[in-house]
Amino acid sequence: MAKEILIYAQANRSGKVIDVVLELANAAHDLSEKLENACISALLITDGRNLDENKHVLKKAGFNKVYIASSEYLKDYSTEYYSQIAIDLIKKIEPEIFLIGATTQGRDLAPVISTKLKTGLTADCTSLDINEKGQLAATRPTFGGNLMATILCKQFPQMATVRPKVLKKSDKNYEQEPLIIEYSPDLSNINKRVELLDFIANPQLTDKRIDEAEIIVSGGKGMKNEAGFKLLQELADVLGGSVGASRGAVDMGLADSSIQIGQTGKTVVPKIYIACGISGAVQHVVGMSGSDKIIAINKDENAPIFKQADLGIVGDAFEILPNLIQKIRDKNNG
């Protein structure tokens, strides 16, 4: 039987395939070459919305096969429905590898699938490779982010979740038509224990999402209080950017966890990342080191963040930021 790499093609609430699927697809092409050109497949679970658009997106990403499980009952994510659909398909096609984006949904779905299939799962990976024995070598931060561990899985499928934005999407557009396999899953015997009654969007996640922002002004414990984060918001506003936070700032109650950046938060790759009052611990750096340009402001000239920065400013952010904000406003108005 030909080897197969299966990727969960997660769609957003509008029914459109999200970027991490394309990032995983690009990585899968490299893995495939080391697995005797293994087939690269996608599993799309959908209620039918944007189906033609999604097929086109998955074609351009270079998938060889696309399995589409479609039902009107699949509009809203359900752990029970989605996990059982994935498990049934995995048992049928027996892929070597199953990859899922480490999104909120993916982090819920993956452990349920791995537990029921009695296989291993490497979570929140930052890179993927195939070792000399043909095994998936999944690398992720460990010991509080102080070390990087490469983990192997003894059972099949070898499973991993990968953080969004840590892998790159391909610049290449594939033209070969994938084999489309559509089916209607039998949901009648699945015990759906949770029913979605309403969805209320978090404004911090819908207005200038930090994982999509080109400019991020991020604050750490050094911003001290609400006034400090108001300064960050003012700077972000004049720059047309978004505010982020370190885990330390979130733990202090200065920011919501939805804008936390780092190992236990989001991974971001903006054009400009301005780190204010952030020491630069490995746990935070892993979430923002891919930024094009990093500007650090910190009173401690020995802060580790300066090792990551393209431009470092040693000083008090509470003195620097008001002057910087005013200068940008003057330029914008001039």
C-alpha positions as CSV (number, residue, x, y, z in Angstrom):
1,M,0.0,0.0,0.0
2,A,1.3,3.4,-1.0
3,K,2.3,5.6,2.0
4,E,0.0,8.6,2.8
5,I,0.3,11.8,4.8
6,L,-3.1,13.1,5.9
7,I,-3.7,16.7,6.9
8,Y,-6.7,18.0,8.7
9,A,-8.0,20.8,6.5
10,Q,-9.6,23.0,9.2
11,A,-12.1,25.6,8.0
12,N,-13.0,28.8,9.9
13,R,-16.5,29.9,10.9
14,S,-17.1,31.2,7.4
15,G,-16.3,27.7,6.0
16,K,-13.0,28.7,4.4
17,V,-9.8,26.6,4.8
18,I,-7.3,28.4,7.2
19,D,-3.7,29.2,6.5
20,V,-2.1,26.6,8.8
21,V,-3.4,23.9,6.4
22,L,-1.4,25.5,3.6
23,E,1.7,25.7,5.9
24,L,1.3,22.0,6.7
25,A,0.8,21.1,3.0
26,N,4.1,22.8,2.2
27,A,5.9,20.9,4.9
28,A,4.3,17.7,3.8
29,H,5.9,18.0,0.3
30,D,9.3,17.9,2.0
31,L,8.3,14.9,4.1
32,S,6.8,13.1,1.1
33,E,10.1,13.2,-0.8
34,K,11.7,11.3,2.1
35,L,8.9,8.8,2.2
36,E,9.1,7.5,-1.3
37,N,6.8,10.3,-2.6
38,A,4.0,9.5,-0.2
39,C,0.5,10.7,-1.2
40,I,-0.4,14.0,0.4
41,S,-4.1,14.0,1.4
42,A,-6.5,16.5,3.1
43,L,-9.5,15.8,5.2
44,L,-12.1,18.6,4.9
45,I,-15.1,18.4,7.3
46,T,-17.8,20.7,6.1
47,D,-21.5,21.6,5.8
48,G,-20.9,22.4,2.1
49,R,-20.1,26.1,2.3
50,N,-17.4,27.5,0.0
51,L,-16.8,24.0,-1.3
52,D,-15.6,25.1,-4.8
53,E,-13.3,27.7,-3.3
54,N,-11.9,25.3,-0.8
55,K,-11.2,22.7,-3.5
56,H,-9.4,25.3,-5.5
57,V,-7.3,26.4,-2.5
58,L,-6.4,22.7,-1.7
59,K,-5.5,22.1,-5.4
60,K,-3.1,25.1,-5.4
61,A,-1.5,23.7,-2.2
62,G,-0.6,20.5,-4.0
63,F,-2.7,17.9,-2.4
64,N,-3.0,14.6,-4.3
65,K,-6.2,13.6,-2.6
66,V,-9.0,15.5,-0.8
67,Y,-11.5,13.6,1.3
68,I,-14.6,15.7,1.9
69,A,-17.0,14.7,4.7
70,S,-20.1,16.8,4.1
71,S,-23.3,17.1,6.2
72,E,-25.6,19.9,7.2
73,Y,-24.9,18.9,10.8
74,L,-21.2,19.8,10.5
75,K,-21.6,23.6,10.3
76,D,-20.4,24.0,13.9
77,Y,-17.4,22.2,15.3
78,S,-18.3,19.2,17.4
79,T,-15.6,17.1,19.1
80,E,-17.7,14.0,18.9
81,Y,-18.6,14.3,15.2
82,Y,-15.3,15.6,13.9
83,S,-13.1,13.1,15.8
84,Q,-15.2,10.1,14.8
85,I,-15.1,11.2,11.1
86,A,-11.3,11.5,11.3
87,I,-11.0,8.2,13.1
88,D,-13.1,6.3,10.6
89,L,-11.1,7.7,7.7
90,I,-7.8,6.9,9.3
91,K,-8.8,3.3,10.0
92,K,-9.8,3.0,6.3
93,I,-6.8,4.6,4.6
94,E,-4.1,3.9,7.3
95,P,-1.9,7.0,6.7
96,E,1.7,7.0,7.9
97,I,1.3,10.5,9.3
98,F,-1.6,12.7,10.4
99,L,-1.0,16.4,10.9
100,I,-3.2,19.0,12.5
101,G,-2.8,22.7,13.1
102,A,-2.3,23.6,16.7
103,T,-5.3,25.9,16.7
104,T,-7.9,26.0,19.5
105,Q,-9.9,23.5,17.5
106,G,-6.9,21.4,16.6
107,R,-5.7,21.2,20.2
108,D,-9.1,19.8,21.2
109,L,-9.4,17.4,18.3
110,A,-6.0,15.8,18.1
111,P,-5.8,14.3,21.6
112,V,-9.2,12.7,21.3
113,I,-8.2,11.1,18.0
114,S,-4.8,9.9,19.3
115,T,-6.3,8.5,22.4
116,K,-9.0,6.5,20.6
117,L,-6.5,5.2,18.1
118,K,-4.0,4.4,20.9
119,T,-1.2,6.3,19.1
120,G,1.2,9.0,20.2
121,L,0.8,12.7,19.7
122,T,3.5,15.4,19.6
123,A,1.8,18.7,20.3
124,D,2.7,22.3,19.4
125,C,5.6,21.4,17.1
126,T,7.8,24.0,15.5
127,S,9.4,21.8,12.8
128,L,8.9,18.4,11.1
129,D,11.3,16.0,9.4
130,I,11.8,12.4,8.5
131,N,14.8,10.6,10.1
132,E,17.0,8.0,8.6
133,K,14.6,5.2,9.7
134,G,11.7,6.8,7.9
135,Q,10.0,8.0,11.1
136,L,8.4,11.4,11.7
137,A,10.7,13.5,13.7
138,A,8.6,16.2,15.3
139,T,10.4,19.0,17.2
140,R,8.9,21.1,19.9
141,P,9.9,23.3,22.9
142,T,10.2,21.5,26.2
143,F,11.2,22.1,29.9
144,G,9.5,25.4,29.9
145,G,10.8,26.4,26.5
146,N,14.5,26.1,27.6
147,L,15.2,23.1,25.3
148,M,14.0,21.8,22.0
149,A,13.1,18.1,21.9
150,T,12.7,15.9,18.8
151,I,10.1,13.2,19.5
152,L,9.3,10.0,17.6
153,C,6.1,8.1,17.7
154,K,6.1,4.3,17.8
155,Q,2.6,3.7,16.6
156,F,0.7,4.6,13.5
157,P,-0.5,7.0,12.4
158,Q,2.3,9.2,13.7
159,M,0.5,12.3,14.9
160,A,1.6,15.9,15.5
161,T,0.0,19.3,15.9
162,V,2.0,22.3,14.5
163,R,1.7,25.8,15.6
164,P,0.3,28.3,13.0
165,K,2.9,30.6,11.4
166,V,6.0,28.6,12.4
167,L,6.1,26.9,8.9
168,K,6.0,28.8,5.6
169,K,3.4,28.5,2.9
170,S,4.7,27.6,-0.5
171,D,5.0,30.3,-3.2
172,K,4.4,27.6,-5.8
173,N,0.9,27.0,-7.2
174,Y,0.3,23.4,-8.1
175,E,-1.8,22.7,-11.1
176,Q,-2.4,19.0,-10.9
177,E,-6.0,18.2,-10.1
178,P,-6.3,16.2,-6.8
179,L,-8.5,13.2,-6.6
180,I,-11.7,14.4,-4.8
181,I,-13.5,11.8,-2.6
182,E,-16.8,13.1,-1.3
183,Y,-19.0,11.2,1.1
184,S,-21.7,11.8,3.7
185,P,-20.6,10.5,7.1
186,D,-23.1,8.4,9.2
187,L,-23.6,10.5,12.4
188,S,-26.6,8.6,13.7
189,N,-24.7,6.5,16.2
190,I,-22.5,9.3,17.6
191,N,-23.4,10.7,21.0
192,K,-23.1,14.4,20.6
193,R,-22.8,15.6,24.2
194,V,-22.4,19.4,23.6
195,E,-24.7,21.6,21.5
196,L,-23.7,25.1,20.5
197,L,-26.5,27.5,21.4
198,D,-24.8,30.8,20.4
199,F,-21.5,32.2,19.3
200,I,-20.3,35.6,20.7
201,A,-17.1,36.9,19.0
202,N,-14.2,38.1,21.2
203,P,-13.6,41.7,20.0
204,Q,-9.8,41.3,20.6
205,L,-9.8,38.4,18.2
206,T,-11.9,40.0,15.5
207,D,-10.5,43.5,15.5
208,K,-6.9,43.6,14.1
209,R,-6.1,40.0,14.9
210,I,-2.5,39.7,16.2
211,D,-1.8,36.6,14.2
212,E,-2.6,38.6,11.0
213,A,-1.2,42.0,12.0
214,E,1.8,43.5,10.1
215,I,2.8,45.6,13.1
216,I,2.6,44.4,16.7
217,V,3.3,46.5,19.8
218,S,3.8,44.0,22.6
219,G,4.2,44.5,26.4
220,G,5.6,42.6,29.2
221,K,5.7,42.8,33.0
222,G,7.8,46.0,32.6
223,M,4.7,47.9,31.5
224,K,3.6,47.5,35.1
225,N,-0.1,48.6,35.0
226,E,-3.1,49.5,32.9
227,A,-1.6,52.9,32.0
228,G,1.3,51.1,30.5
229,F,-0.9,49.0,28.2
230,K,-2.9,52.1,27.3
231,L,0.4,53.5,26.0
232,L,0.9,50.4,23.9
233,Q,-2.6,50.7,22.5
234,E,-1.9,54.4,21.6
235,L,1.3,53.4,19.8
236,A,-0.5,50.5,18.0
237,D,-3.3,52.9,16.9
238,V,-1.0,55.5,15.4
239,L,0.9,52.8,13.6
240,G,-2.1,50.9,12.4
241,G,-1.0,47.8,14.3
242,S,-2.2,45.5,17.1
243,V,-1.3,45.0,20.8
244,G,0.2,41.8,22.1
245,A,1.5,40.6,25.5
246,S,3.9,38.3,27.1
247,R,2.7,35.6,29.5
248,G,4.0,37.6,32.4
249,A,1.8,40.5,31.5
250,V,-1.2,38.2,31.1
251,D,-0.6,36.6,34.5
252,M,-0.5,40.1,36.0
253,G,-4.0,40.8,34.6
254,L,-2.7,43.5,32.3
255,A,-3.9,41.8,29.1
256,D,-6.3,39.1,27.9
257,S,-4.9,35.6,27.2
258,S,-6.3,36.0,23.6
259,I,-3.4,38.3,22.8
260,Q,-0.7,36.4,24.5
261,I,2.4,35.6,22.4
262,G,4.8,32.9,23.1
263,Q,5.1,29.1,23.7
264,T,1.7,29.0,25.5
265,G,0.1,31.7,23.4
266,K,0.2,32.6,19.7
267,T,3.0,32.6,17.2
268,V,3.2,35.8,15.1
269,V,5.3,36.9,12.1
270,P,4.6,40.6,11.6
271,K,6.8,42.9,9.6
272,I,7.6,44.9,12.7
273,Y,7.5,43.7,16.3
274,I,8.0,46.3,19.1
275,A,8.7,44.6,22.4
276,C,8.2,47.0,25.4
277,G,9.2,45.9,28.9
278,I,9.7,42.3,27.8
279,S,12.8,40.5,29.1
280,G,13.0,38.1,26.2
281,A,12.7,34.7,27.9
282,V,12.8,31.7,25.5
283,Q,9.1,31.0,26.1
284,H,8.2,34.4,24.6
285,V,10.9,34.5,21.9
286,V,9.6,31.2,20.3
287,G,6.4,33.0,19.5
288,M,7.8,36.1,17.8
289,S,11.4,35.3,16.5
290,G,10.1,35.0,12.9
291,S,9.2,38.7,12.8
292,D,10.9,40.6,9.9
293,K,12.1,43.4,12.2
294,I,12.3,43.4,16.0
295,I,12.5,46.6,18.1
296,A,13.1,46.2,21.8
297,I,12.7,48.9,24.5
298,N,13.9,47.9,28.0
299,K,15.6,49.5,31.0
300,D,17.9,46.5,31.5
301,E,20.7,46.7,28.9
302,N,21.4,43.0,29.6
303,A,17.9,41.8,28.8
304,P,18.0,38.8,26.5
305,I,15.4,40.5,24.2
306,F,18.3,42.6,22.8
307,K,19.9,39.5,21.4
308,Q,16.8,39.1,19.2
309,A,16.4,42.7,18.3
310,D,17.4,44.5,15.1
311,L,17.1,47.8,17.0
312,G,17.5,48.1,20.8
313,I,16.6,51.1,22.9
314,V,17.8,51.1,26.5
315,G,15.5,53.2,28.5
316,D,12.1,53.6,30.3
317,A,9.2,52.8,28.0
318,F,7.0,55.2,30.0
319,E,9.3,58.0,29.0
320,I,10.1,56.8,25.4
321,L,6.6,55.8,24.2
322,P,4.8,59.2,24.8
323,N,7.5,61.0,22.8
324,L,7.4,58.4,20.1
325,I,3.6,58.5,19.8
326,Q,3.6,62.3,19.5
327,K,6.3,62.3,16.8
328,I,4.3,59.7,14.8
329,R,1.1,61.7,15.2
330,D,2.9,64.9,14.1
331,K,4.2,63.1,11.0
332,N,0.8,61.6,10.2
333,N,-0.9,65.0,10.5
334,G,1.8,66.8,8.6
